[in-house]
Amino acid sequence: MTGNKLVDNIILILSFLATAACVGVFFYTEMVYKKPLPNEQVELQKLISDNKKMAFPAPFKLDSLIINLKSRKTRLRFLSVETQLVPFNHDSDDKFEAHRSMINDSIINVAGRMTAEELNSVSGKILLEERIKKSINLVLGEQLVKGVLFTKFVVQ
């Protein structure tokens, strides 16, 4: 080892003590210490309280809108849509209610710029949802809308 008998004995004793401490910890955790069994009532109450915290907030229902769409033909095209906003938090309903007219206006602006052909495709509906979500969050000044649900979507 080092050649010095005293230093070698100190290193040997320290390594023995470290090994004995590790073995003692493992022996205690595996053989001596018994984890208490869970109490059913306490666990049930914890599960219920966690479920209330994790519950999704209810969507905020907006008014039904009829929006004129761009059309290259002489025939008038429009979109009849009913939407619901899915918020991030439970307390967003007051902010949505206070800015309802601005939210409706932003939906009209976003949907009015799209053509009927775009809105009839699945990718167009996804694009409309993303644009509405971004526009509403921009109008409100903070990230409140997680998603937009279309309960009625008719393109004429």
C-alpha positions as CSV (number, residue, x, y, z in Angstrom):
1,M,0.0,0.0,0.0
2,T,1.7,3.2,1.1
3,G,4.7,1.5,2.9
4,N,3.9,3.3,6.2
5,K,2.4,0.8,8.6
6,L,0.4,3.4,10.6
7,V,-1.1,5.0,7.5
8,D,-2.0,1.5,6.1
9,N,-3.7,0.5,9.3
10,I,-5.7,3.8,9.4
11,I,-6.8,3.3,5.8
12,L,-7.7,-0.3,6.5
13,I,-9.8,0.7,9.6
14,L,-11.6,3.5,7.8
15,S,-12.5,1.2,4.8
16,F,-13.7,-1.5,7.3
17,L,-15.8,1.1,9.1
18,A,-17.3,2.4,5.9
19,T,-18.1,-1.1,4.7
20,A,-19.6,-2.0,8.1
21,A,-21.8,1.2,8.0
22,C,-23.1,0.3,4.5
23,V,-23.8,-3.3,5.6
24,G,-25.5,-2.0,8.7
25,V,-27.8,0.4,6.7
26,F,-28.8,-2.4,4.3
27,F,-29.4,-4.8,7.1
28,Y,-31.5,-2.3,9.0
29,T,-33.6,-1.3,6.0
30,E,-34.2,-4.9,4.9
31,M,-34.5,-6.8,8.1
32,V,-35.2,-4.6,11.1
33,Y,-37.3,-1.6,9.8
34,K,-40.8,-2.5,8.8
35,K,-42.7,0.2,6.8
36,P,-46.2,0.8,8.4
37,L,-49.1,-0.5,6.4
38,P,-51.2,2.2,4.6
39,N,-54.5,3.2,6.3
40,E,-57.4,2.8,3.9
41,Q,-59.3,5.9,5.1
42,V,-56.3,8.2,4.9
43,E,-55.4,7.0,1.5
44,L,-58.9,7.4,0.2
45,Q,-59.1,10.9,1.5
46,K,-55.8,11.7,-0.1
47,L,-57.0,10.3,-3.4
48,I,-60.2,12.3,-3.3
49,S,-58.4,15.6,-2.5
50,D,-55.8,14.9,-5.3
51,N,-58.6,14.2,-7.7
52,K,-60.3,17.5,-6.9
53,K,-57.0,19.3,-7.6
54,M,-56.4,17.4,-10.8
55,A,-60.0,17.8,-12.2
56,F,-60.2,19.6,-15.5
57,P,-61.9,22.9,-15.5
58,A,-65.3,23.1,-17.2
59,P,-65.3,24.6,-20.7
60,F,-66.6,28.1,-21.2
61,K,-69.5,28.2,-23.7
62,L,-69.6,31.1,-26.1
63,D,-72.5,32.4,-28.2
64,S,-73.4,30.9,-31.6
65,L,-71.8,32.9,-34.4
66,I,-72.6,33.2,-38.1
67,I,-69.5,34.4,-40.0
68,N,-69.3,35.5,-43.6
69,L,-66.4,33.7,-45.4
70,K,-64.3,34.8,-48.4
71,S,-65.8,33.5,-51.6
72,R,-64.5,33.9,-55.2
73,K,-67.9,33.1,-56.6
74,T,-71.0,35.2,-56.4
75,R,-72.6,32.8,-54.0
76,L,-72.4,33.9,-50.4
77,R,-70.6,31.4,-48.1
78,F,-70.8,31.5,-44.3
79,L,-69.8,29.5,-41.2
80,S,-72.2,28.8,-38.4
81,V,-70.2,27.8,-35.4
82,E,-70.7,27.3,-31.6
83,T,-67.5,27.2,-29.6
84,Q,-66.4,26.4,-26.1
85,L,-63.1,27.5,-24.6
86,V,-61.1,25.0,-22.5
87,P,-59.2,27.1,-19.8
88,F,-56.0,26.2,-18.0
89,N,-57.4,27.3,-14.6
90,H,-60.7,27.0,-12.8
91,D,-60.9,30.8,-12.2
92,S,-60.7,31.9,-15.9
93,D,-64.5,32.1,-16.4
94,D,-64.7,35.7,-15.0
95,K,-62.0,36.9,-17.4
96,F,-63.8,35.2,-20.3
97,E,-67.1,36.7,-19.3
98,A,-65.6,40.2,-19.0
99,H,-64.0,40.0,-22.5
100,R,-66.8,38.0,-24.2
101,S,-67.3,40.6,-27.0
102,M,-63.5,40.8,-27.7
103,I,-63.3,37.0,-27.8
104,N,-66.3,36.8,-30.3
105,D,-64.7,39.6,-32.4
106,S,-61.3,37.7,-32.5
107,I,-63.1,34.5,-33.6
108,I,-64.9,36.4,-36.3
109,N,-61.7,38.0,-37.5
110,V,-59.8,34.7,-37.7
111,A,-62.6,32.7,-39.3
112,G,-63.5,35.5,-41.7
113,R,-60.0,35.4,-43.3
114,M,-60.3,31.7,-44.2
115,T,-62.1,30.3,-47.2
116,A,-64.8,27.7,-47.1
117,E,-62.5,25.1,-48.8
118,E,-60.0,25.5,-46.0
119,L,-62.6,25.1,-43.3
120,N,-64.1,22.0,-44.9
121,S,-60.8,20.1,-44.4
122,V,-59.6,18.6,-41.2
123,S,-56.3,20.4,-41.3
124,G,-58.2,23.7,-41.8
125,K,-60.3,23.1,-38.7
126,I,-57.1,22.3,-36.7
127,L,-55.5,25.5,-38.1
128,L,-58.6,27.5,-37.2
129,E,-58.5,26.1,-33.7
130,E,-54.8,27.1,-33.3
131,R,-55.4,30.5,-34.7
132,I,-58.4,31.2,-32.4
133,K,-56.5,30.0,-29.4
134,K,-53.5,32.2,-30.2
135,S,-55.8,35.2,-31.0
136,I,-57.8,34.9,-27.8
137,N,-54.7,34.5,-25.6
138,L,-53.3,37.6,-27.3
139,V,-56.5,39.6,-26.7
140,L,-56.6,38.6,-23.0
141,G,-52.9,39.3,-22.5
142,E,-52.1,36.0,-20.9
143,Q,-52.2,32.2,-21.6
144,L,-55.7,31.3,-20.4
145,V,-57.1,29.1,-23.3
146,K,-55.8,25.5,-23.5
147,G,-58.1,24.5,-26.3
148,V,-61.1,25.3,-28.4
149,L,-64.0,22.9,-28.9
150,F,-66.4,23.2,-31.8
151,T,-69.9,21.9,-30.8
152,K,-71.5,23.1,-34.0
153,F,-69.5,23.6,-37.2
154,V,-71.5,24.1,-40.4
155,V,-70.0,25.7,-43.6
156,Q,-72.7,26.8,-46.1
